[in-house]
Amino acid sequence: MRQSKMLVPTLKENPTDADIASHQLLVRAGYIRQLASGIYTLLPLGKRVLSKIEKIIREEMDRSGAQEMLLSAMQPAELWQESGRWYTYGPELMRVKDRHDREFALGATHEEAVTSVIRNEIDSYKKLPMTLYQIQNKFRDEKRPRFGLLRGREFLMKDAYSFNESHESLDDSYQTMFDAYCRIFERLGLNYRAVIADSGAMGGKETHEFMVLSEVGEDVIAYSDTSRYAANVEMAPVIKEYEKSADAPKEMEKVATPEQKTMQEVADYLGHELQYGLKSIMFQVDDFYCLVVTRGDHEVNDVKVKNLFDAKVVELATEEETEQLMGAGFGSLGPINAPKEVQVVADKAVEVLANVTCGANEEGFHFTNVTPERDFVPDHYADVRFVEEGDPSPDGEGTIKFARGIEVGHVFKLGSFYAENMGASFLDNNGKSRTMVMGSYGIGVSRTLAAIVEQFHDEQGIVWPEQVAPYQVHVLSLNPKKEEQRVLADKIYSDLLSEGIEVLYDDRPERAGVKFADSDLIGIPLRIIVGKRAGEDVVEMKMRNEDSKTEVDYSTLLGEIKNQLA
């Protein structure tokens, strides 16, 4: 493609609303443009990269035995009501009405839609297992769309769904898809980790997220420093063994703590370390309230609370609700004399404590010398705190470290959640009706594009891996007004096209400095520079990720290019 004819609107400066490298560079290099908040147009270069990512995904999906289809982006509300997610998914689900006042959702995901198809078409175990996939735009009304393609309201996604006759069959389908995902991200050249994750609004139990390691990632990964263990920080269990306090329990006292609201303020006021106070937080868990108690230096993990009760929704109670139930606001809560209608859950680290401080459920007062089991007995002791760096790794090997990651893929064992709610059944080999078992597998395709840029860039611009670069070769004619340069550059361009090599030819009447800067910004792997020695049939060849240039005679150039690309 001649660059003079192509839409590649490069910019010298970073856009003011772009905070991370991928957003800045994809805009500056002419790959994307914003249409509205969280909604982007992919320009020709961006579309070429996206298509190459899609090609790799399709090859590995087809290799895994999955079949490509295309489901409707607009889905009737009735399908989501059957699964129950119409009421639980949250405000991110984009809901619309047609002229007849019928409700629809713009597909944030397609479990309901694909289950609707399968329940009407598959009725025998002989047709199972079956895995279907699609690559399609998704819509989510993000509260804070940001970071360009990493968190948008419209994005391209590959989603796949397996239908199985048993949990054992699902295990096989899940492993097949897990392996396919590993091949996809390895082929894309990404530094990633497959981590244990929470299924959130998707339903199901066993899940893994595929995380691209990056400092701009919104997720924190907990990983072992000596093994392959990795998990989203919200899912990593704490296996630390706590030693029972050797202190003799003292007499509990009620003390005034005026204007002391936070754990740190109370600890400073009473003169003890943060770990010797109890933190109490009120949650609404489905249709009941729960007071979760941890050590003052630990953080409550609401995902663990949700999983403890196998709940659909866990939300912080409002201060008004808390005052009505407990008789005090957030800064004075404690587990002592909690009302019967409030379940009390204490973290395992709390059980071994003695002579600690907690709120007295009275504004401006706390109890000191509190000892669990003597002064209060929780309904449950459970692991409900976040893992911390330095904790033992859950697999028993090494200790936990933290890293940040960008989620680019997610695989779920859904079980029978959707199939049971929506009536997806089949006849087994005994003629008995049974409910199907499902898996769900997603890759954020446009998000993966941005994640690649986060890992492959330098101060000058993008450094694309060859397998996803928009073009393989960038030919620069430094001064096309000079006939010898224009003629040689035209010949090289023609030769490369004839060999089926993807080439972008910068034939623009721009200064050499502009062409070099744009070439660095765009990031095509191999650059051919036609300059002052064109009359001698000599050009320069340079790899985008290297500083050195090599002079090459035109007679051997094509062979050299093929060697480099190989």
matplotlib code that plots the C-alpha trace (Angstrom):
import matplotlib.pyplot as plt

x = [0.0, 1.2, 1.2, 0.3, -3.1, -3.7, -5.5, -2.7, -3.2, -0.1, 0.2, 3.3, 1.9, 0.1, -3.7, -4.5, -7.0, -4.6, -2.8, -1.1, 1.3, -1.1, -3.8, -1.3, 0.6, -2.5, -3.9, -0.6, 0.3, -3.1, -4.5, -7.6, -9.8, -12.4, -16.0, -17.5, -16.4, -15.3, -16.2, -13.4, -13.1, -10.3, -8.6, -7.0, -3.7, -5.7, -8.1, -5.1, -3.6, -7.0, -7.6, -4.2, -5.1, -8.5, -6.7, -4.5, -7.6, -9.6, -6.8, -6.5, -10.3, -10.7, -7.8, -9.5, -12.6, -14.8, -17.2, -17.6, -21.1, -22.6, -25.2, -27.4, -26.0, -29.5, -31.1, -34.7, -35.0, -36.9, -33.8, -31.9, -34.9, -34.9, -31.3, -32.0, -29.2, -31.6, -31.9, -28.4, -26.0, -26.0, -26.0, -23.3, -25.9, -27.1, -30.9, -33.1, -36.7, -38.2, -41.2, -43.5, -42.0, -40.4, -37.1, -33.8, -30.2, -27.2, -25.0, -22.5, -22.0, -24.0, -24.6, -28.4, -28.5, -26.4, -28.2, -31.5, -30.1, -28.8, -31.9, -33.9, -31.5, -29.6, -31.6, -29.3, -26.1, -24.8, -24.4, -22.4, -19.9, -20.1, -18.2, -19.3, -17.6, -18.0, -16.0, -18.4, -18.7, -19.9, -21.5, -21.1, -22.1, -18.9, -19.1, -15.6, -14.5, -10.7, -7.4, -8.5, -9.2, -8.5, -11.8, -14.4, -18.2, -18.0, -15.3, -14.5, -14.6, -14.2, -16.6, -17.0, -19.4, -19.1, -22.1, -21.4, -23.2, -21.3, -18.9, -16.1, -16.8, -16.7, -13.3, -12.0, -13.6, -12.2, -8.7, -8.9, -9.9, -7.3, -4.6, -5.9, -5.7, -2.1, -1.2, -3.0, -1.2, 2.2, 1.7, 1.0, 4.3, 2.8, 4.3, 1.1, 0.0, -3.1, -4.5, -7.3, -10.2, -13.7, -16.6, -18.5, -21.8, -21.1, -22.0, -20.0, -17.2, -13.9, -12.4, -9.0, -8.1, -5.3, -3.3, -0.8, 1.8, 1.8, 2.2, -0.9, -3.0, -6.1, -5.9, -3.4, -2.0, -0.8, 1.9, 4.5, 8.1, 9.2, 6.3, 3.8, 1.0, -0.9, -4.3, -6.2, -5.5, -9.2, -9.2, -5.9, -6.6, -4.7, -3.1, -1.1, -1.2, -1.7, -0.3, -2.6, -1.9, 0.0, -1.4, -3.8, -7.2, -7.8, -11.1, -13.0, -13.5, -15.6, -13.7, -14.6, -13.0, -14.5, -14.1, -11.9, -13.5, -10.8, -8.9, -5.7, -7.2, -8.5, -5.2, -3.2, -5.7, -5.5, -1.8, -1.7, -0.6, -3.2, -3.1, -4.5, -7.8, -10.7, -12.1, -15.9, -17.7, -21.4, -22.4, -25.8, -25.5, -28.5, -31.4, -29.6, -26.9, -23.5, -20.8, -17.4, -14.6, -10.9, -7.7, -7.2, -4.2, -6.0, -8.5, -11.9, -12.2, -15.9, -15.4, -14.5, -17.6, -19.7, -18.2, -18.6, -22.4, -22.6, -24.3, -25.4, -24.9, -22.7, -22.8, -21.6, -24.5, -25.3, -24.5, -28.3, -28.9, -25.9, -27.2, -30.6, -29.3, -26.3, -27.2, -24.0, -22.3, -19.2, -16.6, -17.9, -19.0, -18.1, -19.2, -20.1, -23.9, -24.6, -28.3, -29.5, -30.6, -27.0, -24.6, -21.1, -18.2, -14.6, -11.4, -9.3, -6.6, -9.1, -9.7, -6.2, -6.2, -6.5, -6.9, -7.8, -10.0, -13.3, -16.2, -18.8, -21.8, -22.2, -21.0, -17.7, -17.0, -14.9, -14.2, -10.6, -9.2, -11.6, -10.9, -12.8, -14.8, -15.1, -16.6, -18.2, -18.7, -18.9, -21.4, -18.4, -14.6, -13.4, -10.7, -12.2, -9.2, -7.0, -3.8, -0.7, 2.9, 5.0, 2.1, 2.8, 1.9, -1.4, 0.3, 2.8, 5.8, 7.4, 5.8, 3.4, 4.5, 2.3, 2.3, -0.2, -1.9, -4.3, -7.1, -7.2, -9.0, -11.2, -12.4, -15.3, -16.8, -20.4, -21.9, -25.7, -26.5, -27.8, -28.9, -31.1, -32.6, -33.3, -34.3, -31.4, -31.6, -30.8, -31.6, -28.8, -27.9, -30.7, -33.3, -33.4, -33.6, -30.6, -29.5, -26.5, -23.3, -21.7, -18.4, -17.8, -14.6, -13.8, -10.9, -11.0, -9.7, -9.5, -8.2, -5.5, -4.4, -3.8, -2.1, 0.4, 1.3, 1.7, 4.4, 5.9, 6.8, 9.7, 10.1, 9.7, 6.6, 5.1, 7.4, 5.0, 5.8, 5.9, 2.9, 0.5, 2.2, 0.0, 2.7, 5.9, 8.0, 8.1, 9.8, 10.9, 11.7, 13.5, 13.2, 10.8, 11.5, 14.9, 14.3, 16.9, 15.2, 11.7, 12.5, 14.4, 11.8, 9.0, 11.0, 11.4, 7.7, 6.7, 9.1, 7.8, 4.1, 5.0, 6.4, 3.3, 5.1, 3.0, 4.6, 3.7, 5.5, 6.1, 6.1, 4.9, 6.5, 7.6, 11.0, 13.2, 12.9, 9.1, 9.2, 11.7, 9.6, 6.3, 8.0, 9.2, 5.7, 3.9, 6.2, 6.5, 9.2, 11.5, 12.4, 14.0, 15.5, 16.0, 18.3, 21.4, 23.0, 20.0, 21.9, 24.3, 21.3, 22.3, 19.7, 19.7, 17.9, 16.9, 14.9, 12.5, 13.7, 17.4, 19.6, 22.0, 21.4, 22.9, 23.6, 22.3, 22.7, 19.4, 20.5, 20.5, 17.8, 14.9, 16.8, 17.9, 14.3, 13.1, 15.8, 14.9, 11.2, 11.9]
y = [0.0, 3.5, 5.6, 8.7, 7.0, 5.5, 7.0, 7.1, 10.4, 10.5, 13.0, 14.6, 15.0, 12.6, 13.2, 15.0, 12.3, 9.4, 8.2, 5.0, 4.0, 1.9, 4.6, 7.3, 5.4, 3.9, 7.4, 9.1, 6.4, 6.6, 3.2, 4.4, 7.5, 8.1, 8.4, 8.9, 8.0, 4.4, 4.0, 3.8, 3.6, 1.4, 3.1, 0.9, 0.1, -0.8, -3.0, -4.9, -5.7, -6.7, -9.0, -10.7, -11.3, -12.7, -15.0, -16.6, -17.0, -18.6, -21.0, -22.2, -22.3, -24.4, -26.6, -27.3, -28.5, -25.5, -24.3, -20.6, -19.1, -15.6, -14.8, -11.7, -8.7, -7.7, -10.1, -10.2, -9.5, -12.7, -14.8, -12.9, -13.2, -16.9, -17.1, -14.5, -12.2, -9.5, -8.7, -9.4, -8.4, -4.7, -1.3, -2.4, -4.3, -1.9, -2.2, -0.8, -0.8, -1.2, 0.8, -1.7, -1.1, -4.6, -4.8, -6.0, -6.1, -5.3, -8.4, -8.0, -11.8, -14.5, -17.5, -17.0, -16.6, -19.6, -21.8, -20.8, -22.1, -25.4, -26.3, -26.1, -28.0, -30.6, -33.3, -36.4, -37.3, -38.4, -34.8, -33.9, -32.5, -29.5, -26.2, -23.1, -19.7, -16.3, -13.1, -10.2, -6.7, -6.6, -3.7, -2.8, 0.5, 1.0, 3.6, 4.9, 3.9, 4.6, 3.5, 3.5, -0.1, -1.6, -0.5, 0.6, 0.5, -1.3, -3.9, -6.9, -10.3, -13.9, -15.9, -19.7, -22.1, -25.8, -28.1, -31.4, -34.4, -34.7, -32.8, -35.2, -34.2, -30.5, -31.1, -32.3, -29.4, -26.9, -28.3, -28.2, -24.6, -23.7, -25.3, -23.4, -20.1, -20.8, -21.4, -18.2, -16.0, -17.7, -17.1, -13.5, -13.3, -12.1, -12.5, -13.8, -15.9, -18.1, -17.3, -18.7, -16.2, -15.4, -15.9, -12.8, -12.3, -15.2, -17.9, -21.2, -22.2, -23.1, -20.3, -19.0, -15.6, -15.0, -12.0, -10.0, -8.7, -4.9, -2.1, -0.5, -3.6, -3.0, -6.5, -7.6, -11.1, -13.1, -15.6, -17.9, -16.8, -20.5, -22.3, -21.8, -20.9, -17.7, -16.4, -13.1, -11.5, -11.8, -15.6, -16.5, -18.4, -17.6, -20.8, -19.1, -20.8, -18.4, -18.9, -18.6, -15.5, -16.4, -13.3, -13.9, -12.4, -9.1, -7.6, -6.0, -2.3, 0.2, 3.4, 6.7, 7.4, 10.7, 11.7, 8.6, 7.1, 5.0, 2.0, 3.9, 6.9, 4.5, 2.6, 5.9, 7.2, 4.1, 3.5, 0.1, -1.3, -1.6, -5.5, -5.3, -3.8, -5.5, -4.1, -4.7, -4.1, -4.6, -6.3, -7.1, -10.7, -11.5, -11.0, -10.9, -8.8, -10.0, -8.3, -9.4, -9.0, -9.0, -7.9, -4.1, -4.5, -6.9, -6.1, -7.7, -9.7, -9.4, -12.1, -14.6, -13.5, -14.1, -17.5, -18.4, -18.0, -19.1, -15.7, -13.9, -10.4, -9.0, -5.2, -2.9, -1.9, 1.8, 3.8, 4.3, 0.5, -0.1, 2.4, 0.8, -2.7, -2.1, 1.2, 2.9, 4.1, 2.7, 4.0, 2.3, -1.2, -4.4, -8.0, -7.9, -8.1, -8.0, -8.6, -12.1, -11.1, -10.2, -13.1, -12.5, -13.9, -13.6, -14.2, -17.1, -14.6, -13.2, -16.5, -16.6, -13.0, -11.8, -8.3, -6.5, -3.4, -3.3, -0.9, -0.9, -0.3, 3.1, 6.3, 7.4, 4.3, 1.1, -2.0, -2.8, -6.1, -8.0, -11.8, -13.8, -16.8, -15.2, -11.9, -12.9, -16.1, -15.6, -17.6, -18.6, -18.5, -18.4, -17.1, -13.7, -11.5, -10.6, -12.5, -10.3, -10.4, -12.6, -15.0, -18.7, -19.7, -21.7, -24.6, -24.9, -23.8, -20.4, -17.2, -14.8, -11.9, -9.4, -8.2, -6.2, -7.7, -6.9, -9.5, -10.6, -14.0, -15.8, -19.5, -20.7, -24.0, -22.9, -26.2, -26.4, -22.8, -21.7, -25.0, -25.7, -22.3, -22.3, -25.9, -27.1, -30.9, -34.1, -37.8, -40.0, -43.5, -44.9, -42.5, -40.5, -36.7, -34.9, -31.3, -30.2, -29.0, -25.9, -24.0, -20.4, -19.1, -15.4, -13.4, -9.6, -9.2, -5.4, -5.4, -7.9, -5.5, -2.8, -5.2, -6.1, -2.4, -2.2, -4.9, -4.0, -0.3, 2.1, 5.9, 6.3, 4.3, 0.8, -2.2, -4.8, -8.5, -9.6, -12.0, -9.1, -6.1, -4.3, -4.8, -6.8, -4.2, -0.4, 1.0, 4.7, 6.8, 9.7, 12.1, 10.8, 14.0, 12.5, 10.1, 7.4, 7.1, 7.0, 4.5, 2.1, 2.4, 1.6, -1.5, -2.7, -2.1, -4.0, -6.9, -7.3, -7.3, -9.9, -12.2, -11.8, -9.8, -7.2, -3.7, -0.1, 2.2, 5.8, 7.7, 10.9, 14.3, 14.7, 15.5, 12.5, 13.3, 13.1, 9.8, 8.3, 9.5, 8.2, 4.8, 4.5, 5.4, 3.0, 0.2, -2.1, -4.8, -4.3, -0.9, -0.4, 3.0, 4.3, 7.3, 8.9, 5.7, 4.8, 5.6, 2.8, 0.4, 0.4, 0.7, 0.5, -2.2, -1.8, -3.9, -1.8, -3.3, -2.8, 0.4, -0.8, -0.5, -2.6, -1.5, -4.0, -4.2, -4.3, -7.5, -9.4, -7.4, -9.7, -12.7, -10.6, -9.5, -13.1, -14.2, -11.5, -12.3, -16.0]
z = [0.0, -0.9, 2.3, 0.2, -0.5, 3.0, 6.0, 8.5, 10.5, 12.7, 15.5, 17.1, 20.6, 22.9, 23.2, 26.5, 27.6, 27.1, 30.3, 29.2, 26.4, 24.3, 24.2, 23.4, 20.7, 19.0, 18.6, 17.7, 15.1, 13.4, 14.5, 16.3, 16.8, 19.5, 18.4, 21.9, 25.5, 25.5, 21.8, 19.1, 15.4, 14.1, 11.2, 8.4, 10.3, 13.4, 11.4, 9.8, 13.2, 14.6, 11.7, 12.3, 15.9, 14.8, 12.3, 15.1, 17.3, 14.5, 13.7, 17.2, 17.8, 14.7, 15.7, 19.0, 17.2, 17.9, 15.2, 14.3, 14.2, 14.6, 17.2, 17.3, 19.2, 20.2, 22.6, 24.0, 27.7, 28.2, 27.6, 30.3, 32.6, 32.2, 33.5, 36.2, 35.0, 33.8, 37.5, 38.7, 36.0, 37.0, 35.2, 32.8, 30.8, 28.0, 27.9, 25.0, 24.0, 20.5, 19.2, 20.8, 24.2, 24.2, 26.2, 24.7, 25.8, 23.7, 24.1, 26.9, 26.5, 24.9, 27.3, 27.1, 23.3, 22.5, 25.1, 23.4, 20.1, 21.5, 23.5, 20.4, 18.1, 20.2, 21.9, 22.0, 23.7, 20.3, 19.3, 22.4, 23.3, 21.1, 21.2, 19.3, 19.0, 17.5, 17.1, 17.6, 19.1, 22.7, 24.6, 28.3, 29.9, 31.8, 34.5, 33.8, 30.3, 30.1, 28.8, 25.2, 24.0, 27.4, 29.0, 26.5, 26.1, 22.8, 22.1, 19.9, 21.7, 20.9, 22.9, 22.9, 24.6, 25.2, 25.8, 27.5, 28.8, 32.0, 34.3, 33.2, 29.6, 30.6, 32.2, 28.8, 26.9, 29.5, 29.2, 25.4, 25.4, 28.2, 26.0, 22.9, 24.8, 25.9, 22.2, 21.2, 23.6, 23.0, 19.2, 19.9, 21.7, 25.0, 28.5, 30.3, 33.2, 33.6, 37.0, 39.2, 39.1, 40.3, 37.8, 38.9, 37.1, 34.7, 37.1, 37.5, 39.9, 38.3, 36.2, 35.0, 33.7, 31.2, 32.3, 30.3, 32.8, 32.7, 35.3, 33.9, 34.5, 36.7, 38.3, 40.9, 40.5, 43.5, 42.4, 44.0, 43.8, 43.4, 41.6, 38.8, 41.1, 40.2, 41.1, 41.0, 44.4, 45.2, 44.8, 46.4, 49.7, 52.9, 54.3, 57.0, 60.4, 63.2, 66.7, 69.7, 71.7, 74.9, 76.7, 79.6, 78.9, 80.8, 81.9, 79.0, 79.3, 77.5, 76.7, 75.0, 71.6, 70.6, 66.9, 66.2, 63.0, 61.2, 62.5, 62.4, 64.4, 67.0, 67.2, 67.6, 70.2, 72.3, 71.8, 70.2, 66.8, 64.0, 64.2, 67.8, 66.7, 65.1, 61.8, 61.4, 58.1, 57.4, 54.1, 52.6, 51.3, 49.1, 51.5, 54.9, 56.6, 57.6, 59.8, 58.7, 61.3, 60.5, 62.1, 61.8, 59.5, 57.1, 54.3, 53.9, 50.6, 49.6, 46.9, 49.6, 51.6, 48.4, 47.9, 51.6, 51.3, 47.7, 47.2, 44.1, 45.4, 48.1, 48.7, 51.4, 53.6, 53.7, 56.9, 57.4, 57.2, 59.5, 62.2, 62.1, 62.7, 64.9, 66.7, 65.5, 62.3, 60.5, 62.9, 66.0, 64.8, 66.6, 66.9, 70.6, 71.2, 67.5, 66.8, 66.0, 62.5, 61.6, 60.9, 62.2, 60.2, 61.6, 59.7, 60.9, 62.1, 64.6, 66.5, 68.1, 69.4, 72.9, 74.5, 71.3, 70.6, 68.8, 68.3, 71.0, 68.7, 70.3, 68.7, 70.1, 72.2, 71.8, 73.9, 74.9, 76.1, 73.9, 73.6, 70.9, 72.2, 75.6, 74.6, 71.3, 69.3, 65.5, 63.4, 61.2, 61.2, 57.6, 55.3, 54.4, 54.0, 51.0, 50.7, 51.3, 49.9, 52.0, 52.9, 52.1, 48.6, 48.6, 46.8, 49.6, 47.5, 48.2, 49.2, 47.6, 45.4, 43.6, 40.0, 37.9, 34.8, 32.0, 31.6, 28.0, 28.4, 30.7, 30.8, 33.0, 34.0, 34.1, 35.1, 34.6, 35.7, 32.3, 31.0, 34.1, 34.2, 30.4, 29.9, 27.8, 28.1, 26.1, 26.1, 27.4, 26.1, 28.3, 26.9, 30.1, 30.0, 31.5, 31.8, 29.8, 31.4, 30.0, 29.7, 28.6, 27.1, 26.2, 24.7, 24.5, 20.9, 20.8, 24.4, 23.4, 20.6, 23.3, 25.6, 22.9, 22.5, 26.3, 26.1, 22.8, 22.6, 23.2, 23.5, 19.7, 19.2, 18.8, 18.1, 16.7, 16.8, 13.1, 13.5, 14.2, 12.5, 10.0, 7.3, 7.3, 5.6, 5.5, 2.5, 2.8, -0.2, 1.5, -1.4, -4.1, -6.1, -7.0, -9.8, -8.8, -5.4, -6.7, -9.4, -7.0, -4.3, -6.9, -8.0, -4.4, -3.7, -6.9, -6.1, -2.5, -3.7, -6.3, -3.6, -1.4, 1.2, 2.9, 2.4, 3.2, 0.9, 2.2, -1.1, 0.5, -0.3, 3.3, 4.9, 5.8, 9.5, 9.4, 7.6, 10.1, 13.1, 11.6, 10.8, 14.4, 15.6, 13.3, 14.3, 11.3, 12.0, 8.9, 7.4, 3.9, 3.4, -0.1, 0.1, -1.1, -2.6, -4.7, -7.8, -6.9, -6.2, -2.5, 0.3, 4.1, 6.0, 9.7, 12.1, 14.2, 17.4, 16.6, 16.4, 13.7, 9.9, 7.2, 3.6, 1.1, -2.7, -4.6, -6.3, -2.9, -1.1, -1.7, -0.3, 2.7, 3.4, 3.3, 5.6, 8.1, 8.0, 8.4]

ax = plt.figure().add_subplot(projection="3d")
ax.plot(x, y, z, "-o")
ax.set_aspect("equal")
plt.show()
